């Protein structure tokens, strides 16, 4: 029986075997504990990285090489409805070969540098030139994926192939640890792949990978993130009691009193959109102005003392002495 050592990029191999319907055994490898503590695994792969394949007298490493080996040696036993590897004389063969290897050599290798720099490297070495260069290379190669998805639903054309397994694994890693945000076409592509029964069976067979995917959501764009925060804020506002909603945060009785004392005060248009006073005005509709200083009993209607929210010329100005200490 085929034995696969380790998940990680071994997820690609397991997914392929599930699509082909071939029996296998997955042997877990705990790299966090250290490969040097697993002599059985080191006997298979002295390099100490995953995945590795043992098929009788055959021992192999490198996920893409293992996938090509399985397809060439056991392709005729595959239970997949459509070929997972086009024949060399098939017009789709060129794109199949390109994206089968691009998924690891072009995309996976570069995003790996970004991931380890961001989550494994010491704090002072995380923002480095090499990681930025690798991210740029990843984004350049993603242009090929974008162009292909504008032409066809899958990497090799109209049918799902092992090339999609190669690319999908890397995209799953990139959107969770690489900060990559997919566009609509790429999201639809990933939705097609992850809806497959073979993918779902693979997740069930790889508990560590499944837990990783479930615990870390995909990255989202800043606009989407802000919309989510706004929705959350509205939900919080709805859940607040009426008494709390009537008096916004940071709105003291003295501030409300000032508004009542100066009903003719102009609204100040602050250039600082993050100003708490601007937010107060938006939330409550109260007039925002600066009252007279304590001890000064003259009327604000006099030109001698004007609310700081309006100058004699009627133009808006920001007081550097407000709020008073």
N, C-alpha and C positions, 0 to 999 in steps of 0.2 A: 504493500500500500504506500501511496505517496505521503511523505511526512514533510510538513512545512514548519520551519522553526521561526517563531516570532510573528507578531502582527506588524504594526508600522506599515512599511511599504509592502509587507506580506499581505496586506489587505487586498492589494491588486491581484495577487496570485489566488487567494481564497475566492475572490469574486469571480475570477475566470473559471475556476474549478466548479463553482456553484452553477454558473451559466452552462458549462459543459456537462454537468451532471455526473462528474467523476468522484469516486470515493477518495477520501484523504483523511489525514490526522493532523491536527494543529497542535504543536508543542510550544507552549508559552516560554518566553525568554524575558527575564526581568533585567533590562539593561540599567535601571536605576540602582538596583542592588549591586551591579557590576558583573560583566561577562566573565571576569576572572574567577568568580565564585561558581561558575557553571562549567565544569570540565567536560561534560558530555557535549555541550554546545561548542566549546572551543575545539573539540576534536573534529567537529564538522566544519567549522569556520574559524580558523585561528585569528582572523581579523576581528572577530567579536562584534560584527554588525549583522543586522537582520534585513531581509529574510534569507533563509537558506532552504534548499530543497534536497531531500534524500529520496532517490527512486532506485531501489535496489543497489547496484554498484555505482550509480551516478550520484554525484554530489555537486550542487551548483549554488551560486549566489547571484545577486543582482536581479531585481524583480522583473525588469523587461526581458532579460535573457531567459529567465525561468518561464515567462509567459510564451515566448517564441518556441522554447523547447517543448512545452506541453502541447501547443497547437500543432507543431510539426509531428510530434510522436503520437499523440492521442486524438488528433483532430477527427479521424475517421470514426472514433467512438463517441464523439460529442452528441449529446441529446438536444442541442440547441436547434431551434427551427431554422434559423438562418446561419450561414457560416460566420464564425467570429473572426476569421482571417480570410480576406478575399484571395482568390488564386492569382498568381503572378500575371496571367493574361487578362485579368479583370481590370477595366478602366479605373476602378476604385482603389486598386492596389497601391498606387503611388501615394495617394493621400493617407491611406491606412498606414503605410510605413513611416511617412513623415510625422504624423501625430502620435503614433505609438511611441516613437523615440523623443518627440518634442515634449511629451508629458513629463518625462523625467530629465532628460539632458538639457532641454531649454527652459522648462518651467520649474520642475521640482528641485533641481540643483541650485537654482538662483534663489527661490523662495526659502530654501533651507538655511541659507546664509542670513537672510532677514530674520527668520524665526529664532535661530540660536543667538543672534546678536541681541535681539529684543528680550529674550526670556532666559537665556543661559549665561550670557557673558556677564562679567562684573559690571556693576553700576556705571563706573566711569568709562567703560569701553563700549557701551551699547550703541551710542550714536557715533558711527565710524564711517569712513569713506567707502570701505569695502561693502558694507551693508547697503549704503545708498546706491552704489554702482550696481549691486546685484538686483535691487528693487527696480532700477531703471531697465536692466536687461530683461527682467520678468515682464514688465509692462510692454516692452518692445515686442516680445514674442507672443504676448496675448493678442496683438493685432492680427496675427495669423488665425487665431481662434475666432476672433470677431468676424473676420472676413469669411471664414468657412461657414459660420453659422448664418451669415447673410445669404449663403448659397444653398445650404442643405441643413437638415435637422441633426445630422451626426457628423463626426469628424471625417469619415470615409465616404459620406454621401447619404443615401436614403436609409441605410441599415445600420443598426447598432453593431459595433465590432470591439475587439480588444483595445483598439486605439482610444475609445471612449472611456474604458476603464482606466487607462493610463492617465488621461487628462483629468478625469473626474476626481481621482484620489488627490492630485495636487491642488485642484481648486478647493476641495474640502479643507485642506490644510491652510491654503492661502487666505480664505475668508474668515478663518477662526484664529489664526496666529500671525498672519502676515499683514493684516489690516487692509486686504484687498476687498473692494466693493464691486460686485458684479452689476452689469447693466441688465436691462429687461430681457434681452435675447439670451444672455448667459444664464440668468436665473431660470428661464423657461427650459433651457437645455439641461440644467442640473435637476430640475423638477422631473423631467422625462426619465433621466437616468435613475434617480433615487426612488422612483415609483416602481421600478422593476422588481419582480419577485426575487430574482437572483441577488439584487442588492440587499433586500430585506433579510434574506437568509444569511447573507454574509455578515450583516450587523449582528444577528443573533449568534453567529459562530465566533465573533470577535468581541467579547464583552468589554475589553479595555478600550477599543476604538469606539464602540457604541457609547460607553460612558463619557468619553472625551467629546464626541459630537453633541451629546445631550447637555453636557455641562457648560459648553462654550458656544454661545449663539454666533451666527455669522455677523461679520462687520456690516454696518449700515452707513449710508452717507450722512454728513452733518445735517442736511436738510431733513432727512427722515428721522434722525435722532432728535432734532429739535421738535418736530411734530409729535413724536412720542412723548416728549417731556410736557408739551403743551396739553396733550390729551390727559396725561397723568395729573397735571395741575388742575384741569377742569374737574376731573373726577374727585380730587381732594376737596375742591371748592364746594361741590355738590354735597359732599358728606359732612360738611361743617354745619353746626347748629346755626339757627337764624340769628341768635344773639352775637355769635362770633362773626357772621358774615356782615352784620350791620356796622361793626367796628373793625376796619382792616388792620393788619399788623402795623405797628409803629405809628398809629394814628391816635394821638393822645387827646384828652378832652380840651387841653389848651389849644391844640391845632384847630379843632372844630370851632372853638370859641373865636379864634382869630378870623375864621372865615365869616362868621356871623357879624363880627364887628366891622368888617370892611367889605360890604357887599358889592361895592363899585370897583373893587380892585381888578386890574387887568390880569389876564392869565399870562404867566411867564412861559415863553417857549424856550426851554433849556437846550443848548447844544449837546449837553451830556445826557444821552438817552437812557443811561443806566442810573440816573439820579433817583434816589429814593423818594424825593419830593415829586418828581414827575410821575413815578409809579403811583404815589398816593393820590395824585390828581386824577389819574386814569381810573383807579379803582373806585374812588368815592365820588368823583364829580365835584369835590369841594374846590373852592377858589384857592389858588396857591399864591401867597404873598408874604411879605415880611412885615410884621406889625411894628409899631413904635417901640423904642427901647423902654425898659422899665424906668419910671420916674418922669418920663416925658409925656405930659397930658395934652399936648396940642393936637388939634384935629388933623387927621391925615389928608383932609381935603385941601389944606393949605399947601401952597407951592413950597413952603419952607421945609416941610417934611412930606415926602412922597413915599409910598410903598416901594421897596427896592425892586419890585417886579416891573416897574415902569419908570422911565426917565421923563423929564419935562418935555422932551421932544416926542415922546410916545414910542421910542425905540426900546427894544428889549435889551437888558444888560444883566450880567451875572454878578452878584455881590460876593466878594471874597471873605466877608465877615459873617456870612450866614451859613449855618445856624449859629446863633450867639452861644458862647460858652458859659 
